[in-house]
Amino acid sequence: MTTPQTKKQTPKTETKADMPKITKKALVQSLLEAEKGVTIEGIAKQTNWQNHTVRGHLSTMKKNNIVITSERIDGERRYFIKK
């Protein structure tokens, strides 16, 4: 008669499926709310969007009454949502 093998149980760690999903739109908004703001290229890199898609999304946000401002800082254009 053989004895059943006991399976070692490992402590449960959070998997990608367990973590709350952050949408790209929410990611863009949080990047814009950062103290230093963000560039178009920075948003494109974080979201894996092309630059024209980022500009289109910013335009849509403005149409939805979100006030987005921009400033030229150290030779690059940075975008912000002022709180």
Backbone torsions as a table, in degrees:
resi	resn	phi	psi	omega
1	MET	NA	132.4	-179.2
2	THR	-99.6	150.4	178.2
3	THR	-95.0	142.5	179.8
4	PRO	-68.9	140.3	179.6
5	GLN	-77.9	137.6	177.8
6	THR	-89.4	136.5	-178.8
7	LYS	-90.3	128.8	177.5
8	LYS	-68.4	132.8	177.4
9	GLN	-100.0	129.1	178.1
10	THR	-96.3	149.7	178.4
11	PRO	-62.4	141.3	-177.1
12	LYS	-74.0	128.3	174.9
13	THR	-111.3	156.0	179.9
14	GLU	-69.0	130.0	175.4
15	THR	-98.3	172.5	179.9
16	LYS	-59.4	-34.8	-179.4
17	ALA	-70.3	-27.9	-179.5
18	ASP	-77.5	-23.9	-175.7
19	MET	-78.8	147.2	178.3
20	PRO	-66.3	139.5	-177.7
21	LYS	-81.0	129.6	176.2
22	ILE	-104.4	121.5	-179.5
23	THR	-75.5	160.5	178.6
24	LYS	-65.7	-34.1	178.3
25	LYS	-64.1	-41.9	178.0
26	ALA	-67.4	-36.6	177.4
27	LEU	-62.4	-45.3	178.8
28	VAL	-59.9	-45.2	-179.6
29	GLN	-61.6	-42.9	-179.9
30	SER	-67.6	-35.3	176.4
31	LEU	-64.4	-39.7	-180.0
32	LEU	-69.6	-27.1	-179.7
33	GLU	-83.2	-6.3	178.6
34	ALA	-62.9	150.8	-176.2
35	GLU	-57.3	-40.6	-178.6
36	LYS	-88.9	-2.8	-177.5
37	GLY	72.1	-162.6	-177.3
38	VAL	-154.8	152.5	176.6
39	THR	-91.2	164.7	175.1
40	ILE	-59.0	-42.4	-179.3
41	GLU	-64.5	-36.1	178.3
42	GLY	-65.1	-41.9	177.5
43	ILE	-65.5	-43.4	-178.8
44	ALA	-60.3	-40.6	-178.9
45	LYS	-67.0	-43.0	-177.8
46	GLN	-69.3	-35.9	-175.3
47	THR	-97.0	-11.3	-174.9
48	ASN	64.4	32.4	174.9
49	TRP	-99.7	162.1	172.0
50	GLN	-83.9	159.7	-176.2
51	ASN	-57.8	-39.7	-178.7
52	HIS	-68.6	-28.2	176.4
53	THR	-69.7	-39.1	177.4
54	VAL	-62.5	-47.6	-179.7
55	ARG	-61.3	-39.4	177.5
56	GLY	-64.3	-39.8	179.3
57	HIS	-67.4	-40.6	176.8
58	LEU	-61.5	-39.0	177.8
59	SER	-63.7	-42.0	178.1
60	THR	-64.1	-39.9	177.8
61	MET	-62.1	-41.4	178.8
62	LYS	-63.5	-39.0	178.1
63	LYS	-65.0	-24.8	177.9
64	ASN	-92.0	24.3	174.5
65	ASN	64.4	29.5	171.6
66	ILE	-95.6	123.7	-176.5
67	VAL	-83.7	111.4	179.0
68	ILE	-112.5	125.2	177.4
69	THR	-113.1	161.7	177.9
70	SER	-137.3	151.0	177.4
71	GLU	-141.1	149.1	174.3
72	ARG	-92.6	114.7	-178.6
73	ILE	-123.5	123.3	-179.9
74	ASP	52.0	40.5	175.3
75	GLY	81.0	5.8	177.2
76	GLU	-130.8	146.1	-178.7
77	ARG	-81.7	124.7	179.7
78	ARG	-117.9	140.5	-176.8
79	TYR	-111.1	143.5	-174.7
80	PHE	-137.9	153.6	162.0
81	ILE	-114.1	115.6	179.7
82	LYS	-82.4	134.5	178.7
83	LYS	-92.6	NA	NA
